[in-house]
Amino acid sequence: MTALILGLVIFLGIHSVRIVADAQRSAFIAQRGMNAWKGLYSLVSLLGFGLLVWGYGQARQQPVVLWPSVPGMRHLAALLMLLSFVLLVAAYVPGNGLKARLHHPMTLAVKLWALAHLLANNTLADLLLFGGFLAWSVLVFIAARKRDRAAGTTYAPGSMGRTLLTLAIGAVAWVVFALWLHAWLFGVAPFARA
């Protein structure tokens, strides 16, 4: 469990620098350049992610169950994951209406991903991992919206065609992940009978 916690602290910590130490980040970039920041950011992120994955895998070997499984939660989680995939795609398809309206769809996608997995899982490791990401994504979203307001950021309206493309790509990605990739990567088939 120590590796999981350390991985979460490192990974979410480096991804929270703009919230807790934006002035120091800006000073680092001014002194050493954006590429140096990106390099440091990438190395720390990879270290944290590696520890997080390894620690979660270790914790799954001897799960500490916190509450009984609730019937139907896997289905609700699957529906939330469909929305999460659409929001994730919305972060990358330019000119879509979801990004125009929501402004930070990737952060919202992480929120839904974390919430879905908290609903479908019931161990201490799940609570730490997905609860940590849920709390982090809430704080990041609030901070990003504050930055937008302070900077007077406006988002161009999205087109219907780009929005439909976003929905289609998100849905297809969700199907592929839910039916094949999730079981292959994590050993859990979301739609398998319990």
N, C-alpha and C positions, 0 to 999 in steps of 0.2 A: 504493500500500500504506500510505502514511502516514496518509491519511484513515481507512482501515479501522482501523488501530491506535489512532489518536486517538479515533475513535468508540467503539471497544470500551472504552478506558480511561475515557472520560467516562460512557458508558452503564452499564457494569458498576460503575464507581466510585460513582456516585450510588445505585445499587441495592445497594451494599455498606456504606452508612453505618451501618446497624444492627450490622454486624459489627465495623467498625474504629473507629467514632466515635459510639457510641450516646449517650454522655454529652453530647457536643457537640450532637448532634441534639436531645436532650431540653432542653438549655439554650436552643437556638435557638427551640424551640417554646414554652418557658416565657416567653421574652422577647418574641417577636413573634407567637405564636399558631400554631395548626395550619394555618390557611388560608395564611399566609405560607410555611410549610414546604411545603405541597402545591403552591403556586405555583412556588416555587424548584425543587422536585423535578421538577415537570412540565416546566419550561423546560429544565433541564439534561438531562433524559431525552430530550426532543425533539431537542435539539441533538446529543447523542450518537447517537441513533438515525438522524438524518438523515446524519451523517457516516459512520456504520457502513454504511448502505445504499448511499450514494454510493460509498464506498471499495470495498465489496465488488463493486459493479457495475463499477467501473473495473478492479479486479484480475481480474475474469472476462474482460476483453477480451484480456489477455495472460497466460494461466494459466501458473504454474510448477508442472509436474507433479512430485510427490514420489515416487510409487510407481505401479505399473501397476494398472489396475482389476481387481478380483477378481470373477470370475463369481459370481452369486448374491447379492452384497451388496445390490443394489437390492431384492431380494425380502425379505431380512432387515430392511432399513431400513423397508420398507413395513409389515411386521408390527410392528416397534417403534413406528412412527408411529401405528398403530391403538391400541396401548396408551397412547401419549402423549396422543392425543385424548381417550380415556376418562378419563385422570387429569386433564387440563385441565378437562373438564366437571365432574369430581368436586369440583373446587375451588369451583364455583359452585352446584351443586344441594344445597340444604340437606337435612340428615338422611339422607345416603347412607352406606352402610357402608364405602366406600373411604376417604372422608375420616375417618370414625371410627377406622379401623384405621391408616391411613398418616399422618394428621395434617397433612401438607403436600403434597397431591397435585400442586399446580401446580409446585413445585420439582422433584418427581420427573418430571413431564411435560417440563420443560425438559431434565433429564438425558437422558431417552430421545430427545427431539428432537435434541439435540446428538450423542449417540452414533450414532443412526441416520444422520445426515448425515455424520458422520466415516467411517462404514463405506462409505457409497455414493459418497463424493467423494474426490478424491486430489490436490488442489492446495494450495499454500501458503496461499492465501486461505481455503480451507475449513478447513485446520488452525487458522489463527488465529481465525476466526470461531467455528466449532463447538467447537474445543478450549477457547477462552476461555470460552464459555458452559458447557461441561461442567465445567471446573474451578470456575467461579463457583457453579454450582448445587450442587456437592458441598459447598463451604464454607458456602453459605447454609443448606442442609439441616441440616448439623451445628450451626450457630449457632442455628437455629430450634428444634431438638430440645433444645439446652442451655437456651434460654430457657423452653421448656415445662417442663422438669424443675425449673428454679429457681423458677418461678412456681407449680408444682404444677398445671399445666393438665390438665384431664381433658376428654375428648371424649365426648359422648353417643353411644350406639350408634345406628347407622343402621338404617333400615327396609329390608326386602327390596324393597318397591315403589319407593322412592327410588333404591335401588341399581340395579335393573333399568332405571329411567328414565335414570339416568346412563349405563349401558352402551349403551342404545339411541341416545341423543342423540350420544354419542361416536362410535359406529359410523357413524351417518348423516353426521355432520360429516366424518369421515375419508373416506368414499366421495365426498362432494361435493368435498372439497379435493383428493383424489388424482386423481379423474377429470377435474375441470374447473378448479378455482381455482389449483392449483399451476402448471399450464402458463400460465394467463392472467396470473398475477402475476409468475412468475419465469422463464417461457420454458422450463421443463423439465417434461415429462410423465412422471411416475414409472413408468407402465406401458407407455410406448412402447418399441418394440423398439430396442435399441442399434445 
